[in-house]
């Protein structure tokens, strides 16, 4: 789909275990978090957050259907701008 839309040059697909992947500091504009992190969403976000550029996005799949991811998201919302990933 990305190729058909002429977006291939803007995307870099990296597949692997979310907990083993290492990215450079502030090197990512958008990080897609798939269902697999589930109940360990907080751990994943804490490790990944430093790699997301200021103004970037951590996009979470299954925030409505995965209980663990949903609970993490609701906790983040309750904290608002004072959110801490500690």
Protein Blocks (a to p, Z undefined) as FASTA:
>chain_A
ZZmnopmmmpccddddfklpccdehkbfbdcddfklmmmmmmmmmmmmmmpcghiacdde
hklmmmklmmmmmmmmmnmmmlcfZZ
